[in-house]
Amino acid sequence: MSLKSQLKTAIAMGWDRAERVRRPPPKLTILYYHAVRPDQRDAFNAQMAALKREANIVAPDHSGPLDADRPNIAVTFDDAFRSVREHALPALEQHRVPATIFVPTGWLGRSPGWRMETSGDHEEIVMSAEEIAALPRDLITIGSHTVDHPFLTKLSDAAVQAQLVQSRATLESLMGGVIDTLAFPYGNHDDRVVEAAGKAGYRHVYTVAPQAIVAGDPAISRGRTSADPADNPTLFALKMRGAFDWMPYASKLKAAIIPRS
Ligand SMILES: [Zn+2]
């Protein structure tokens, strides 16, 4: 683990301890994964078993009451890699953990050509249209991850609109139902992009900054916490308990102290 990760984990442990004393209102923590490699099957299975044992598992767009005694967790995957179907789906089915998969519709059945978020994802292949349509509907919900996986904030209004509307239309015809959630590629967004997503008919959009979501939170945008099958049980338990919710505060503080050029 890098020094930076160790520091983050140490802060998370302190935060977790303080939160147990403070007992804040129940919150929802949304986890997001990318790939699950063949050698990570068992580790991922153990994480899903831990969720089933210790958490109340809901959908990421859940707006009803939250459990006060257990962590409330939603599981999501960005990029719709085939490895998720092959190495994560068996564990989701075994433990009956529902999950949402965000699909970049311009890359169906192909190796991703966008700039990778995590270094190990270069050998991945995005699921084909047939593979996505065949996912178990009782367990897997599909959301948009745009068409091309661009940095949305760098696009014109018209191009943003095209990414949001076209991906939604492709997935709706593929799944035969309403698609109204979206995960921003790279978490990249600003107010303009969030507003465009609302106009394009998305009910919820997901970022990559950890956030404690309280029951009935009306905001269209929801934060998520990065999870990885490689997370050891201690780190995964911290993530499950929302112990990384301090991170956005740290980023804001850093931005205030060190203005960007
Ligand atoms: Zn992505």
Residues whose N, C-alpha, C, O or C-beta is under 5 A from the ligand:
A	BS01	ZN	D78 D79 P185 Y186
